[in-house]
Amino acid sequence: PFRSVASSTALSAIVGSTFVGVVANLPFGLGPGMGLNAYFAYGVCVANGMTYDVALTAVLIEGIVFALLTICGASTFIQKIMPHNLKHAITVGIGLFQAFIGFRMTGLVVPDEETLVTLGNVKSIYVLIGVATTIVIAVLTVRQVQGAMLIGVVASSCISWLTGLHPLPERLVEMPTLDGTFLHFNFTEYIDRWHETVPITLAFLFVALFDTAGVQFGA
């Protein structure tokens, strides 16, 4: 359910940023790691024939374990003993993974039976807008323009609406909802399929742990 996922994403960013500001007195903006969305949807649910409530249960358990590791100091210890080149590599890897998702969504790369992926139709309007937007964001970022990414997203959205590539939004404001995702856990199936869910939980934990290290120390 798109609305509930979007609402929970925004809510988690609000709660996390507020908590860090009030408790730690740090000017940090926190948000959920969006890089795992594709893995959650395709690598877990589709590939394993698993319903999203079981996958959400894996995320919940991973979050609890990660919180406990953070509280006892094990998370920080693991991150500190990591080689610096690995921390930098994690940061680059996250960026490349997210870039690949963007290239796939714009059609710059497409599936291929022999090579897995191949170059898409570079003359496509979707590809041209995507590449142009990326260049604009990169130039604005290099010039240290505040809100460079937001400017690029708004500009590309306006072009898409004006050219009729995408329909205008039906409404500008919509009430958030958590229907369909809030407390939708399935511990019974999680336990029954433990040989599948435990490795998935560990994969989520590994990514969360090293994503944090990459963001904290890799930049």
C-alpha positions in Angstrom: 0.0 0.0 0.0 1.7 3.1 -1.3 0.0 5.7 0.9 0.8 3.9 4.2 4.4 3.2 3.1 4.9 6.9 2.2 3.3 8.0 5.5 5.5 5.7 7.6 8.6 6.8 5.7 7.8 10.5 6.5 6.8 9.7 10.1 10.0 7.8 10.8 12.1 10.7 9.5 10.1 13.1 11.8 10.5 10.9 14.9 14.2 10.2 14.3 15.2 13.8 13.6 13.2 15.1 16.5 14.7 12.5 18.9 18.3 13.3 17.8 17.6 17.0 18.1 16.0 16.9 21.5 18.0 14.1 23.2 21.4 14.4 21.6 21.2 18.1 20.7 22.7 17.5 17.3 21.6 19.2 14.1 21.2 16.0 12.2 18.3 15.0 9.9 17.6 11.3 10.0 15.6 9.3 7.5 15.0 5.6 6.7 17.4 3.8 4.4 15.6 3.7 1.1 18.3 1.5 -0.6 16.7 -1.7 0.8 13.3 -1.0 -0.7 14.1 -2.9 -3.9 15.6 -5.8 -1.9 12.5 -5.9 0.4 10.1 -6.0 -2.5 11.9 -8.2 -5.0 14.7 -9.9 -3.2 12.5 -11.0 -0.2 8.8 -10.9 -1.1 8.9 -11.7 -4.8 11.9 -14.1 -4.9 10.8 -16.0 -1.9 7.0 -15.9 -2.3 6.8 -14.1 1.0 4.0 -11.8 2.1 5.0 -8.3 3.2 3.8 -8.8 6.8 6.4 -11.6 7.2 9.1 -9.4 5.7 8.0 -6.6 8.0 8.5 -9.0 10.9 12.1 -9.6 9.8 12.6 -5.8 9.7 11.2 -5.4 13.2 13.4 -8.1 14.6 16.5 -6.7 12.8 15.7 -3.3 14.2 15.5 -4.6 17.8 18.8 -6.5 17.4 20.5 -3.4 15.9 19.1 -1.2 18.7 20.5 -3.6 21.3 23.9 -3.7 19.6 23.9 0.1 19.6 23.0 0.4 23.3 25.7 -2.1 24.4 28.3 -0.4 22.3 28.9 -3.4 20.0 27.7 -1.5 16.9 30.2 1.4 17.5 33.0 -1.1 18.2 32.4 -3.0 15.0 32.3 0.3 13.0 35.5 1.6 14.6 37.6 -1.5 13.8 36.5 -1.5 10.2 39.2 -0.4 7.7 38.8 3.1 6.4 38.8 1.9 2.8 35.9 -0.4 3.5 33.9 2.5 5.0 34.5 4.6 1.9 33.6 1.6 -0.3 30.3 1.2 1.5 29.4 4.8 0.9 30.2 4.4 -2.8 28.4 1.1 -3.0 25.2 2.6 -1.6 25.4 5.5 -4.1 25.9 3.1 -7.0 23.1 0.9 -5.9 20.7 3.8 -5.7 21.9 5.2 -9.0 21.3 1.8 -10.7 17.7 1.8 -9.4 17.3 5.3 -10.9 18.8 4.2 -14.2 16.4 1.2 -14.3 13.4 3.4 -13.5 14.2 5.9 -16.3 15.0 3.1 -18.8 18.6 4.0 -19.2 19.4 0.3 -18.4 17.0 -2.5 -19.2 17.0 -6.3 -18.5 18.9 -8.6 -20.8 18.8 -12.4 -20.9 22.5 -12.8 -21.8 24.2 -9.9 -19.9 21.5 -9.3 -17.2 21.4 -5.6 -18.0 22.1 -3.6 -21.1 21.8 0.0 -22.4 18.3 1.1 -23.0 16.9 3.5 -25.6 19.0 6.6 -25.0 16.6 8.6 -27.3 13.7 8.0 -25.0 12.2 11.2 -23.5 12.3 9.5 -20.1 16.0 8.8 -20.4 16.8 12.3 -21.6 14.8 13.9 -18.7 16.5 11.6 -16.2 20.0 12.2 -17.4 19.4 16.0 -17.7 18.0 16.0 -14.1 21.1 14.1 -12.9 23.4 16.6 -14.6 21.5 19.6 -13.2 21.6 18.2 -9.6 25.4 17.4 -10.0 26.2 20.9 -11.2 24.1 22.6 -8.5 25.7 20.4 -5.9 29.3 21.2 -7.1 28.3 24.9 -7.0 27.1 24.3 -3.4 23.5 25.5 -4.2 21.2 24.8 -1.2 18.5 22.4 -2.1 20.1 21.1 -5.3 18.4 17.8 -5.3 15.0 19.3 -4.5 15.4 21.8 -7.3 16.2 19.0 -9.8 13.3 16.8 -8.7 10.8 19.8 -8.9 12.2 20.8 -12.3 11.9 17.3 -13.8 8.4 16.9 -12.3 7.2 20.1 -13.9 8.6 19.1 -17.3 6.9 15.7 -17.0 3.6 17.3 -16.2 3.8 20.0 -18.9 4.8 17.5 -21.6 2.0 15.1 -20.5 4.4 12.3 -19.6 2.8 12.0 -16.3 -0.7 13.1 -15.1 -1.0 16.0 -12.6 -1.5 14.9 -9.0 -5.2 14.6 -8.1 -4.7 16.6 -5.0 -1.9 18.7 -3.4 -2.6 17.6 0.2 -3.7 14.2 1.5 -4.1 12.9 5.0 -1.5 10.3 5.9 -2.5 6.8 6.8 -0.9 3.8 8.2 -3.6 1.3 7.2 -2.2 -1.9 5.9 1.3 -1.6 7.5 0.9 -0.5 11.1 1.6 -3.5 13.4 1.1 -5.9 10.5 3.4 -8.6 11.6 3.3 -12.4 11.1 5.4 -14.1 13.7 3.8 -17.5 13.1 5.0 -17.7 9.5 8.3 -16.1 10.4 9.0 -18.9 12.8 7.7 -21.6 10.5 10.0 -20.4 7.7 12.9 -19.7 10.0 15.4 -21.2 7.5 14.5 -18.4 5.1 13.6 -15.6 7.5 16.7 -15.8 9.7 19.2 -15.2 6.8 16.9 -12.4 5.5 17.0 -10.8 9.0 20.8 -11.1 9.1 21.0 -9.5 5.7 18.9 -6.6 6.9 21.1 -6.3 10.0 24.3 -6.4 8.0 23.2 -3.7 5.6 21.9 -1.5 8.5 25.2 -1.9 10.4 27.5 -1.1 7.6 25.3 1.5 6.0 25.5 3.4 9.3 29.3 2.9 9.3 29.5 4.2 5.7 27.4 7.3 6.4 29.2 8.1 9.7 32.7 7.5 8.7 32.8 7.1 4.9 32.0 10.7 3.9 
